[in-house]
Amino acid sequence: MTTKYLGAAAIGLLLGVMTVRAQEYYDLRVAQEHLQAAWDALKAAPVDERGHRDRAVGYVNKALEEIHLALAGDAPRGQVDEKRANRDAQLERKKELRDQQLREKAQQREDQIQER
């Protein structure tokens, strides 16, 4: 009897998740259509001397690429976790270098004091 209720609950949960995913994809596709319309309008606009139109086209292209990746289920470009790990490692290296420099300066001061 409880298995029946657990099965029904699992199916209900699965349908709820699928509905959310379908809504997410729908919203992404709508955004994709709007961005495509913006891209078309930007391409039709006259080129300005300062390059603002071209930069805007580039930003829209990047947004369209990200939506394409999201719809394909790919991981985001740049791999957020990988970037965070690299940044943390770089900060750790800088801290170690700074600590080493501080130790060397302290040692130099001690040596100077002993020489006097």
N, C-alpha and C positions, 0 to 999 in steps of 0.2 A: 504494500500500500504506500509506504513512504517512497519507494523507488519511483512510483508513478508520479508523485508530487515533485521529486527531484528532477525527473526527466522533463516534466512540464516547465519547471523553473529554469532549467538549462536551455530549453528551446526558447522560452520567453526572453532570457538574457541574450541569447545569440541573435534573435530577431531584433532586439533593441540595439545591439551593437551594429548589426548590418544596416539598420535604419540610419543610425548616426553616420556610418561610413558613407552611405549613399547620399546623405545630405551634404557631407563634406565634399564629396566629389562633385555634386551638383553645384555647390558654391564655387568650387575651383573652376569648373567649366564656365560658369557665368563670368567670373573674373577674367578668365582667358579670353572670352568673347569681347569683353569691354577693353581689355588691353590690346587686342588685335585691332579693334576699331580706333583706339588711340594711336596705335602704330601707323595705321593707314592715314589718319588725319595729319600726323606729324610728317610723314613722308610727302604728303601733298602740300604742306606748308613751305613757304619760301625759306631758303637757307639764310641764316643771319650771320653777320660778320664775326660775332664772338663765339659761335659754335654751340649756342645753347640748344638749338633744335637737334643737332647731332648728338649731344650728350643725352638729351631726353630720349631720343631713339635708342641709344645704348642702354639706358636704364629700363626702358620698356622691353627691349630684347632680353635683358637679364631676368626680368620678372617673368616673361613668357617661358624662358628656359627653366626657371625654378618650378613653375606650375607644371610644365611638362614632366619634370623629374618627380614631382609629388604625385601626379596622376599615374606615373609608371611604377610608383612604389619604391623608387631609388632613394638611397641615403642622400641627405643634403650635401651639396658641394662644399668642400672645405672641411668636412668632417669635424664638427664642433668639438667632440671629445678629444680628437687627435690634436687640434689646435690648442685646447686647454692644457693637455699634457705637455706639449712642446713649450708653451708659455711658462708653465710651472717649472719645467726643467731648466729653462733659460734663467728664470728668476733665482732658482737654487744655485746655479753656476755663478751668477752675479754676486749672490750673498757670500758664497764660499770665497770668491776672489776678493771681495771687500774685507772679509774677516782675515784672510791671509795678509792683505796689505796692512791692516791694522796691527796684526801681530808683528810684522816686520818693522813697522814704525816704532812700536813699543820696544822691540829689541834694540833698535838703533838708539833710542833714547837711553835705555839702560846702559848700553855700551859707552855712550858719551858721558854719562854720569860716572861710570867706573873709571874712565880715563882721567877725569879731573881729580 
